[in-house]
Amino acid sequence: MRPSPRRLAAAVTHGPGDVRRTLGMETATRRLLLGGVMPLWLGAGLADWYRHRQTRIETTAGPRESAIHLLMMTETGVPVMLGLFCEVNAGVLLASAGALGLHGATAYWDQAYAEERRRVTPIEQHLHSLLEVVPLMATGFLTALHWDQARALVGGGRRTPRFRLRLKRHDPLSRSTRTGLIAALVLFGALPYAEEMWRCLRARPTLRALPAPPEPATEALREPDQAPA
């Protein structure tokens, strides 16, 4: 994974030490993003899907919660696709930040809806924490890799912010890396949650909110006199 020619040219003007530093920092950042952040996100998402299956989401929270999950996947997937195939500029960074905000709001909606209708265990709550933090990490890494456009977006630096979407001309990722990443997104992200939605719709073919039981399914929401002895 090579740094972009523009960044490399800028580093050359400051001497060999800056070239080595630029090469090392950009390579390390991309490796952390692709080899650390992305597997962590997909692994947490797959584990969360399994917890939904264990708590019988299809008969408790139903298709409404599964649709919320698909919405959150879309909110995080759009910035990933933009980062993979488009030149990362101020517009892409702004879209990533916007998707991050929407994802946080949708995650709150998901939690508020689900906890009353099915048992959300501490393990699942920790998985939710990971699924909220990982997009923040990814956005931070993407911003660091394209700091000139991040500064331009807030009126800093000498560069002009660019908002037009353009396909990448010099892609630091190989074709096999991009193919593998997309395959992982489909296999460990899209397919499990598509299966969840299919299972939910087969059990209850409606996207309307299902009624909550008289007592919240998650123990932490119960009043002290409702807690099991």
Beta strands, then each sheet from edge to edge (+ up, - down):
end
